[in-house]
Amino acid sequence: MFYIIGLGLGDPEDITVKGLNIIKQCERVYLESYTSILCCGQEKLEEFYGRKLILADREMVEQRADEILEGADTQSIAFLVVGDPFGATTHTDLMLRAKEKGIKTAIVHNASIMNAIGCCGLQLYHFGETVSIPYWDDSWKPDSFYDKIVANLEHGLHTLCLLDIKVKEPTLESLMKKKREYMPPRFMSVSEAAGQLLEIVANKSAQNETDNNGPQKEHGLKENSLVVGLARVGHETQQIVACSLREMEHIDLGPPLHSLIIPNRNLHALEKEFLQQFAELDQQLL
């Protein structure tokens, strides 16, 4: 049997009783280490579970999945995922690979950022499509996700923005060598995400000003648009801040992981009341 087990968001104790019991009786236990992280680290997990964990990085999961699935037709193998097992498409792919090999599979669900985000008071059924904000570099600045934010705003929906993480990413130079070298781990902060969004807003404004083909269409975000920054959701050090996009660029929420929400413009009275406790700087936004 091949198990994919959700670990939740905070610490080792967030695992379900069902998940913990399965881990204790498996032949091998893998810990997926690149779509998300737990603040506690691998050693704390091993201590609580009473098991050694095999770290599964992106290279192993995407290129050596057969190694993970080896023996799962006759043994119990567990694959641990921060949050819920279906929070990343990679895990769906693992399920399909197991099915192709005739391996029985089972899922143990847990809390994920997709539902725990309700801790800020914004109602879950008011959220639209989730987007991912990737890191930019000097030659690559994708902004296609912004159109989805605009579409959500036009439909009166909030947008959850998942922020990029880079774990064991090979350097560009090493890709041309036989020996891989890796960049230091990076975790996008809400301030970095806000900075990139502000650049997109400025570019869209400039495009509108030079567009002479009919009436101009106002884009979705402005510098003073309300945004909500969250850090370490589900952990005892969780932090939440509600402020303008411009102010968020200067907010420091400390260590990872961070998430950003773009609320719709017409908040429910209960959403406004709940967000007040997290409001920073410009109280008039609420």
C-alpha positions as CSV (number, residue, x, y, z in Angstrom):
1,M,0.0,0.0,0.0
2,F,1.2,3.5,-0.8
3,Y,0.0,6.2,1.6
4,I,0.1,9.9,1.1
5,I,-0.3,11.5,4.5
6,G,-1.0,15.2,5.3
7,L,0.9,16.6,8.2
8,G,-1.1,19.8,8.8
9,L,0.6,23.2,9.1
10,G,2.0,23.9,12.5
11,D,4.1,21.2,14.3
12,P,4.6,17.5,14.7
13,E,1.5,17.1,16.8
14,D,-0.8,18.3,14.0
15,I,-0.7,14.9,12.3
16,T,-3.9,12.9,12.7
17,V,-4.0,9.8,14.9
18,K,-4.8,7.7,11.8
19,G,-1.7,9.2,10.0
20,L,0.6,8.6,12.9
21,N,-0.5,5.0,13.3
22,I,0.2,4.3,9.6
23,I,3.7,5.9,9.8
24,K,4.7,3.7,12.7
25,Q,4.0,0.5,10.7
26,C,5.5,1.5,7.3
27,E,8.6,0.0,5.8
28,R,9.8,3.4,4.5
29,V,8.6,6.9,5.2
30,Y,9.4,9.8,2.8
31,L,9.1,13.5,3.7
32,E,8.3,15.8,0.7
33,S,10.5,18.9,1.1
34,Y,10.0,21.3,-1.7
35,T,6.3,22.4,-2.0
36,S,6.1,23.5,1.6
37,I,7.8,23.2,5.0
38,L,7.0,22.9,8.7
39,C,8.7,25.4,11.0
40,C,9.8,22.6,13.3
41,G,12.2,20.8,10.9
42,Q,12.9,17.2,10.1
43,E,14.5,16.2,13.4
44,K,11.5,17.2,15.5
45,L,9.2,15.2,13.2
46,E,11.5,12.1,13.5
47,E,11.5,12.5,17.3
48,F,7.7,12.7,17.6
49,Y,7.0,10.0,15.0
50,G,9.7,7.6,16.3
51,R,10.9,7.0,12.7
52,K,13.7,8.0,10.5
53,L,12.4,10.0,7.5
54,I,13.8,10.0,3.9
55,L,13.9,13.5,2.5
56,A,12.3,13.7,-0.9
57,D,13.4,16.8,-2.8
58,R,12.0,17.9,-6.2
59,E,14.5,15.9,-8.1
60,M,13.6,12.7,-6.4
61,V,9.8,13.2,-6.7
62,E,9.8,14.4,-10.3
63,Q,12.5,12.2,-11.7
64,R,12.8,9.2,-9.4
65,A,9.3,8.5,-8.4
66,D,9.7,4.8,-9.2
67,E,12.3,4.7,-6.4
68,I,9.7,6.0,-4.0
69,L,7.1,3.5,-5.2
70,E,9.4,0.5,-5.2
71,G,8.0,-2.3,-3.1
72,A,4.7,-0.6,-2.4
73,D,2.9,-3.5,-4.0
74,T,3.9,-5.8,-1.1
75,Q,5.0,-3.3,1.6
76,S,3.5,-0.2,3.2
77,I,5.2,3.0,2.1
78,A,4.3,6.5,3.3
79,F,4.8,9.8,1.6
80,L,4.4,12.8,4.0
81,V,3.2,16.1,2.8
82,V,2.9,19.4,4.7
83,G,-0.7,20.5,4.7
84,D,-3.0,18.3,2.7
85,P,-1.9,15.6,0.2
86,F,-3.7,17.3,-2.7
87,G,-2.3,20.8,-2.1
88,A,0.2,20.3,-5.0
89,T,-0.3,18.7,-8.4
90,T,2.9,16.7,-7.9
91,H,1.1,14.5,-5.4
92,T,-1.7,13.8,-7.8
93,D,0.9,12.6,-10.3
94,L,2.3,10.2,-7.7
95,M,-1.1,8.7,-7.2
96,L,-1.5,8.2,-11.0
97,R,2.0,6.6,-11.2
98,A,1.0,4.2,-8.5
99,K,-2.2,3.3,-10.2
100,E,-0.4,2.6,-13.4
101,K,1.8,0.1,-11.5
102,G,-1.2,-1.6,-9.9
103,I,-0.3,-0.3,-6.4
104,K,-3.1,0.3,-4.0
105,T,-3.1,3.8,-2.6
106,A,-4.7,5.6,0.4
107,I,-5.0,9.2,1.4
108,V,-4.9,10.7,4.9
109,H,-6.2,14.3,4.8
110,N,-5.2,17.2,7.1
111,A,-5.5,21.0,7.3
112,S,-3.9,23.0,4.6
113,I,-3.4,26.7,3.8
114,M,-6.4,26.4,1.5
115,N,-8.8,26.1,4.4
116,A,-6.8,27.4,7.3
117,I,-6.6,30.8,5.6
118,G,-10.1,31.5,7.1
119,C,-8.2,32.4,10.3
120,C,-8.1,36.0,9.1
121,G,-11.9,36.3,9.1
122,L,-12.4,36.3,5.3
123,Q,-15.1,33.7,4.5
124,L,-13.9,30.7,2.6
125,Y,-16.9,30.6,0.2
126,H,-16.0,34.2,-0.9
127,F,-12.6,33.0,-2.4
128,G,-12.0,32.7,-6.1
129,E,-9.2,31.0,-8.0
130,T,-5.9,30.7,-6.0
131,V,-2.8,32.1,-7.7
132,S,1.0,31.5,-7.2
133,I,3.4,34.4,-7.2
134,P,6.8,33.3,-8.5
135,Y,10.2,34.9,-7.8
136,W,11.4,37.3,-10.5
137,D,14.9,37.7,-11.8
138,D,16.6,40.2,-14.1
139,S,15.4,38.4,-17.3
140,W,12.1,36.7,-16.2
141,K,9.2,38.6,-14.7
142,P,6.0,36.7,-15.3
143,D,2.8,38.4,-14.4
144,S,0.0,36.3,-15.9
145,F,-1.3,35.5,-12.4
146,Y,-2.4,39.1,-12.1
147,D,-5.2,38.6,-14.6
148,K,-6.7,36.0,-12.3
149,I,-6.6,38.4,-9.4
150,V,-8.4,41.0,-11.6
151,A,-11.0,38.4,-12.6
152,N,-11.6,37.5,-9.0
153,L,-12.1,41.1,-8.0
154,E,-14.5,41.6,-10.9
155,H,-16.6,38.7,-9.6
156,G,-16.5,40.0,-6.0
157,L,-14.1,37.3,-4.8
158,H,-11.0,37.2,-2.6
159,T,-7.7,35.8,-4.0
160,L,-5.3,33.7,-2.0
161,C,-1.8,34.2,-3.3
162,L,0.7,31.4,-2.5
163,L,4.2,32.7,-2.4
164,D,7.2,31.1,-4.1
165,I,9.7,29.0,-2.2
166,K,13.1,27.8,-3.6
167,V,14.5,24.7,-1.9
168,K,17.5,22.8,-3.4
169,E,17.2,24.7,-6.7
170,P,20.3,24.1,-9.0
171,T,22.3,27.2,-10.0
172,L,22.1,28.1,-13.7
173,E,25.9,27.5,-14.0
174,S,25.7,24.0,-12.5
175,L,23.0,22.9,-15.0
176,M,25.8,22.9,-17.6
177,K,28.1,20.8,-15.4
178,K,28.0,17.2,-14.3
179,K,28.2,18.2,-10.6
180,R,25.1,19.9,-9.3
181,E,25.4,23.0,-7.1
182,Y,22.4,24.5,-5.4
183,M,21.2,28.0,-4.4
184,P,20.5,28.8,-0.8
185,P,16.9,28.2,0.2
186,R,14.6,31.2,-0.4
187,F,11.1,31.8,0.9
188,M,9.1,34.8,-0.6
189,S,7.8,37.2,2.0
190,V,4.6,39.3,1.9
191,S,6.8,42.4,1.4
192,E,8.5,40.9,-1.6
193,A,5.2,39.8,-3.1
194,A,3.8,43.3,-2.5
195,G,6.8,44.8,-4.2
196,Q,6.3,42.7,-7.3
197,L,2.6,43.5,-7.4
198,L,3.2,47.2,-7.1
199,E,5.5,47.0,-10.1
200,I,2.8,45.2,-12.1
201,V,0.3,47.9,-11.0
202,A,2.6,50.6,-12.2
203,N,3.2,48.9,-15.6
204,K,-0.6,48.4,-16.1
205,S,-1.2,52.0,-15.3
206,A,1.4,53.1,-17.8
207,Q,-0.1,50.8,-20.4
208,N,-3.6,52.4,-19.8
209,E,-2.2,55.9,-20.2
210,T,-0.7,55.1,-23.6
211,D,-3.7,53.0,-24.9
212,N,-5.6,55.1,-27.5
213,N,-7.9,52.3,-28.7
214,G,-11.2,53.1,-27.1
215,P,-12.0,53.9,-23.4
216,Q,-9.4,52.9,-20.8
217,K,-10.3,49.9,-18.6
218,E,-9.3,50.4,-15.0
219,H,-7.1,47.5,-13.7
220,G,-7.8,45.6,-10.5
221,L,-5.3,46.8,-7.9
222,K,-4.1,50.1,-6.7
223,E,-1.4,51.1,-4.3
224,N,-4.0,51.7,-1.6
225,S,-5.9,48.5,-2.2
226,L,-6.5,46.4,1.0
227,V,-4.4,43.3,1.3
228,V,-3.9,40.8,4.1
229,G,-0.5,39.2,4.9
230,L,-0.2,36.0,6.9
231,A,2.8,34.2,8.3
232,R,3.2,30.7,9.7
233,V,-0.5,29.9,9.6
234,G,-1.4,27.2,12.1
235,H,1.8,27.7,14.2
236,E,1.9,29.3,17.6
237,T,3.9,32.2,16.1
238,Q,1.2,32.9,13.5
239,Q,0.9,36.6,12.5
240,I,-1.7,38.4,10.4
241,V,-1.6,42.0,9.2
242,A,-4.2,43.9,7.1
243,C,-3.0,47.1,5.4
244,S,-2.7,48.7,2.0
245,L,-0.6,47.1,-0.8
246,R,1.9,50.0,-0.5
247,E,2.2,49.5,3.2
248,M,2.6,45.8,2.9
249,E,5.8,46.3,1.0
250,H,7.4,47.5,4.3
251,I,5.8,44.9,6.6
252,D,8.1,42.4,8.3
253,L,6.3,39.2,9.4
254,G,9.4,37.3,10.3
255,P,10.3,33.7,9.2
256,P,8.5,31.7,6.6
257,L,6.0,30.6,5.3
258,H,4.1,33.6,4.2
259,S,0.8,34.0,2.2
260,L,-1.0,37.1,0.8
261,I,-4.7,37.7,0.3
262,I,-6.3,40.2,-2.0
263,P,-9.8,40.8,-0.6
264,N,-12.7,41.8,-2.8
265,R,-13.8,45.4,-2.6
266,N,-17.1,44.7,-0.9
267,L,-16.4,42.9,2.4
268,H,-19.2,41.4,4.4
269,A,-19.8,43.3,7.7
270,L,-18.5,40.3,9.7
271,E,-15.4,40.1,7.6
272,K,-14.7,43.8,8.2
273,E,-15.2,43.4,11.9
274,F,-12.9,40.4,12.2
275,L,-10.2,42.1,10.1
276,Q,-10.1,45.2,12.3
277,Q,-8.0,43.4,14.9
278,F,-5.3,42.9,12.3
279,A,-5.4,46.4,10.8
280,E,-2.1,48.3,10.6
281,L,-1.4,51.9,9.8
282,D,-4.3,53.1,7.6
283,Q,-7.5,52.2,9.5
284,Q,-9.7,53.8,6.9
285,L,-9.1,50.9,4.5
286,L,-11.7,49.0,6.6
